[in-house]
Amino acid sequence: MMGQHDRSEALFYYFRLEDQVPENQLLRLIDKHISFEFVRQQLKDSYSETGRPSVDPELLLRILLIGYLYGITSERKLVEELRMHLAWRWFTGLGFDQEIPHHSTFSKNRHGRFQESKLFEELFEQIVRQCVEVGLVQGKHLSVDGSFVEANASKESRVRREQLWDVAQVNHTVRQYVQELEEQNPVEEPVHQQDQVSTTDPDSTYATKGGTPARLGYYDNYLVDNHSCVIVGVQATAARMSQETVAAQDMLTRFTQWQGREPESVAADTTYGNGEFLQWLADRSITPYMRTRDSIHRKRSPFFGPERFTYERENNRYICPAGQFLNYGGRVYRNRAFNYIGTRKKCGPCSLRPQCTSAAFRGLIIHQNEAARQCARELVHTPEFAKAQRERKKVEALFAELKNQIGLRRLRLRRLRFVREQFFLAAVAQNIKRLVRFLSQPTAPVLPATT
């Protein structure tokens, strides 16, 4: 016989939130393996010892973390959803008779205590240290990459830079930005100079990546441990290719301080293959698995490349394939290179001249870090390079997770310092998932040895 369910509502329900959350639920695993008690100590100096008690900062952090774990970056939407989720209430410790913090509370703390104490950066570092301590992160082979994230501003909001001071009279955001520019030591690092600046988000950069239409945005830079796919470095920068290698150096330096040793190798795409970054890695004995950024003229040239010439250090000159000398001709400051030139007398009658140059004599432009660049070129044909490039795709998978699951395809907050906080929280959410999965693995029992 077909049953029929009659909708009815009891006046009271008797149950415990503790009993409604499964043992393998993500938030229960996080609560079991990760402690957030450091938050109160971190913010201790930001609160007065007198007055009415504030909202618990650990509670605010747990609520924000839920949003990034489940793809809700709006605090208003997050507070609405929190009213209906049992597991979320259990994780935050909020009973049904307790009031949920107002969504404006998050903004007030972000612009005040959280910003001053660098809470989200400290949380990220705590999680990375725990990943290292439990053996999840090996730290030997790393990958680095950056992804363009659209800013919360439209290209129509841009005005010419000389108009900023006029706009600042009526726009609070621009007024604050102009004040920072006029300070001797601005709060933020200088952003790439642009002819036009957005009045909505002055720190955002009008750029593109991957052949997409130009938009206002930032670069989210990740340094990732290849073994565990854990993010060990995060950096928010202006959307300029030149900023990617700067961010990579900062992240590598910081991670090296955490684990007390340099990584063995770093994999990246061609964007990072400039001479300065390759030399920086060589000085630290870090193997660079990345292709060099060579000019299109060099790639398509039918003539002998610089690798066919032998350098004679004691005389500071090069020897061509025919055994003739190219002497030092001065420095090319614009290209950060050195010029070596042959002579008409030596190159004119040379039998290899058709393969070497179409000019009267051969000129050779050598980058100031050519030795490091050549070492990187030689690594391209090794099996280790192919393996490192396959491992590097994990970074791209993390960016896909960032945009499709966490919801940061377009930023919600504005200005670089708040964008940085969003990137830190997103990376924390991504790392926490991998950390608790690692810590929750069943341990195989040790079988006694048989004789």
N, C-alpha and C positions, 0 to 999 in steps of 0.2 A: 504494500500500500504506500502511495506517495505521501511523504511527510510534508509538513508546512511549518516554517519557522515564523513565529509571531515576534515582531520587534517589540521589545520591552526594555525599560530602563530602571535599574534598581536605584534606590536612594543612596545606598552606600555599597562600596566594594571593598573587600578585605583581601589584600595581597601585598607582597613585598616586591619592590622593584628588583631587588637582588635576585629573586627567583625567576624573573622574566628575561634575564639576559643570559644567553647560552655561553658555555665555557669557552667556546672557540670564536666568539664574536670579537671583531677587531678592537672595539673600544675596551672590552674586558682584558684582552691581551696587552693593550697599551698600558692600562692601569696597573697591570701585574708587573710589567717589566721596566717601566719608565717612571721615574720620580720627577715631579715638578715643584718640589719643595724649595728649590734654589730661587724661585721667583720672588718669594717674600724677602729673602736675604739680599737679592739683587736690588730690590726697590725700597729697602729699609730706610735709606736716607731721604726718600722722596715723600715720606709721610710724616705728619706731625705726631707728637706723643700725646696731644690733647685733642679734644673735639669729638664729633660724632664718628663712629667707625665707618670706614669706606667699604665699597664693594671689594670683596676678596680678589686681589690681582690674579691669583692662581685660577679662580673661577673664570675670570675674563679670558685668560689665556686658553683654558680648556675649551671654552665656547668657540673662540676663534679657530682653534685647531680643528674642531669638528667641521667647521665650514670648509676648510681647505681639504680635509679628508674626504668630504662628500660633495665637493664641487659647488659650494655656496659661498661666494665672496662678498655678498651684500649682508651687512649686519642686520638690517631691517628684516630681510627675508629669513635670515638665520634665527632671529628671535621668534618669528612666527612659527617656523618649523620646530623649534625646540619645545614648544608647548605640546606637541603631539607625539613626540618620539620617546618611548620608554627608555631605550638604551642611552639616548643622549642625556636624558635627565639623570639616569644612574651615573654616567661618567662624570657629569658636572656636580653631582651630589645635591641636586635641587629636588626636593620633594614636591608633591602636588600642592602643598599648602604654602610653598615658598615663592616669592615673587622673582620673576626673571628680570635681570638688569635691562634697563631701557637701551635701545640701540644707540642713542647719542652718547652713552657712557663710554663706548669703545672709541669714538672719535676724540672725546675729551682726554682720555688716557693716552691715545696715540700721539696727540699733539703735545702732551706734557710728559708724564712719567716714563712711558714706554720709549719715547724718542730720546730723552735725556740719558736713560740708562742703557740704551742699545739692547733691550731685552730680547728681541727676536734674533739678533745676531748671536747673543749669548746662548739662546736656546739651540740654535743650529750647531754651535760649537760643542755644546754638551752632548748632543746626539752623535756627532761625528766621533768625539772622544770615546763614547760608549761603544760605538761600532768598532773602533780600533782595539779597545781593551778586551772585548769578548772574542776577537779574532775574525770578525766578519770582514773587515777591511785589511788587505795585505799591504797596500800602499807602494807596491813595486812598479806596477805598470798602470799608467794613468792615460786618460783621454781628455781633451779640452775642445770646447766649441761654444759658439754663441748663437742665439736665436733672436730674431726681431719680434718684439711684442708691441702691438699697437697701443698708443697712448689714448687716454680719455680726452681727446681733443680733435677737432676737425681741421683740415688744412685751410678752411675759410677763416679760421680765427687768427691767422698770421697777419702781422703788420710789419712794415719796414723798421729796422732797428732804430733809426733816428726818430721814429714816432713813439718809442716806448715811454719817454719822459712825459709826453702829453697824455698818453693813455693812463699812466700811473696816477694821474690826478683823480680819476674816477674808478679805477680798477684796483681792488685791494691786493689781488694776487700779483699783478704787475708791479704795484708799488713796493711790495715786499721784495720782489725779485730785483728791482732797481736799487733798493737800499743795500742788498747783499753785494751787488756789483760795485757799489761805491765804497764799501768797507775795505779796510786795508787787508784784513784776513777774512774773506767770505766764509759762510757756514759750509758751503759746498765747493767741490773742486770746479774750476772753470769748465763750462761746457763748450763744445766745438762752436766756434763763431759762425753765425749764419746771417745772411742778409735780412731774412725775415724771421720774426719770433712770434710764437703763439701767445696770445693774451690769456688763453685758458690754462695752458701748461707751458710756461716759458722754458723749462728745462728740456722738453721733448725736442727731438731732432727730426727734420723732414728728410726721410731717406727710404730706401727700398732694399730688399734682399731676396735673392732667388728669382728675379725676373718679375716680381709682383709690382703693381702700381705703387708709386711713392706715397707714403703716409707718415704721420707723426708718430714717433715711438721711441723705444729704448732697446738696448741689447741686454738680454739675460745670459750671462756667461756661466757655464758649468765646468767644473773640474771633477772628473768621475774616476773612481777606482774600477778598473776593468774586471777584476775578479768578482766583485760583489754587486756592481752597478749602483754603488752608494755614491751620492754627491758629496765630495769632500771640500768643495770650494764654490762659492756663489759671489758674483759681482754684477752690479747694475751699472751700465755705462751709457754714454751717448751712443746713438746708432751710427757709429763710424767704424770702418774696418780697422783703422789705426788704433782704436781703443781695445780691440780684441787681444792683441799681444800684450798690451799694458796690463789688462785684467788677468791674463794668463800668468804673467810674472808675479803679480800680487798674490794670486791664489796659490801658486806653487811655493812661494816663499812662506806663506802662512802655514800651509799644510806641512812643510818641512819642519817648521818650528814645533808643531804638534807632535809629530812622530819621531823627531830627533834625528832624522836621516833623509838624504835626498832620494827621490824615486829613481828607479833604474831607467825608465823610458817614458816618453810622452808621445801620444799619437794625436794628430790633428789633420785638418784639410789644408789645401794650398794657401789659404788666407794667412796662415801662421808661418809660412815658409820664407820669411824675409831674413836677410843676413843678420840683422841685429838680434832677433829672437833666437836664431840658430846659434849664434856666438854665445848668447847668454846661457843657453842650455849646455853648450860645449864647455864653458868655464866651470860648470857644476857637474861635469861628467854624466849628463843625462842624455840618453840616446834619443834623437829626434826621428820619429817615424812620420814624416810629412814631406810632401813634394815641395820643391823650391819655387818661389815666385820669380820666374824668368820672364823677360820681355818677349813680346810676340815676335820681334825681329830676330831674337836669338833662336827661338823655337823653329822658325821657318827658314832660317838662313841655310843656304846650300854650302857654306864655307866651313872651314875648320872651326870648332868651338874652342873656348879657353882651356878645356880639359886636354886638348892635344898639345898644349904648350907646357914646357917644363920650367919651373921657377928656380932661379939661381940666387939664393938668399944673400950670399956674401957680396955679390955685385949688384943686387937689386935689379935683375933683368930676367927676361924670359927667353927661352930657346925654342924656336919653331920646329915643326917636323922635319924641315930640311937642314937643321943644324945652325941656322943663322940667329943672330941676337936681336932682340927688341929691347931697346934701352928705355929707362924711366923718363916719361915726358911730362910729369906734373900730376897734380891732383884735380879731380873733377868734383867740386864741392856739392854741386846740385844733385849728383847721383851717388854721393858718398863712395867714390871709386877712384882708382889710380889709372893713369894712362901710360901705355907702353907702345912705342912706335918703332917701325923698321925704317929702312932707307931705300931710295930708288935704286941705288947702286947694288944693294943686296937682293931686293925683291924683284927687280926688273928681269934679270936673266933666269930666275928660279923656275925649274920645271914644275913645281907644285903650285905655282902662283894661281892657275885657274881654279884650284880647289881651295885656295886660301883667301883671295880677295879680288875684287874687280877694279880696285883703285891702283894707283902707281906703287903704293907700298902698304904694308899691313899695319893697322892700328889695333891695339888690344885694350879693352876697357875691363879692368879687374875690380870687382867690388872689394871694399875694405875688409869684408868678412868672407872672402871667397873660399878660404880653407874650410870653414864651417859649412858653407853651402855645398861644396864638393863632397864632403863627408855625407851629407844628407842625400845627395844624388846617388851615391854608391849604395846606400842602404835600400833604395827603392827596389832593387832586383833581388832582395833576400827574402827567404820564407818568413822571417820574423816581421818584415814590413807588411806582407800580405795578411798575416795573422793580426797584427796591430790595427790595420785598417778595418778588418772585420769586427774587431772588438770596439772600434770607435763608433760603430753604428748604435751602440747602446746609448750614447749621448742623445742621438736623434730620437730614439724611443722615449727617453725621458722628457724631451721637449714635446713630443706628441702627447704624452700623459699630462704634461703641464697644461696644454691648451685644450685638449678634448675632455679630460676627466676632471681636472681641478678647475677649469673654466677661465684660465688666464690667456685666452686668445686676444682679449682686449682688457687693458688695465682699468681698474675702477678708481684708484687713488691717483693724485697728481703730485708733481714735483719729485725730483730724484730721490730725496731722502725717504719719502713714503713709498715710492716704487720699490726701493731697495728692501723695505720691510715686507712687501708683498712677495718678493722673490725669496727672501729668507723663509717665510712661513710656508710657501709652496714647497721648497726644498726639504724643510723639516717634515712635512706631511709625506713626501715621497720616501725619505729615508726611514721614517718610523715604520712604514709598512714593511720594508725589507728587514729592518732590525727585529721586529716582533715575530716575523715569519721565521727568521733564523733562530731566535731564542726559543721558539715553540716547537722546534723539530723534535720528534721522539728520539731518545737516545737508545741505541741498540745495546742490549745486555752483553756483557763480556762473558764469553763461553769459557769454561775451564779447559785447560790444555789436556789433551788425551795422550796417553802413552801407548 
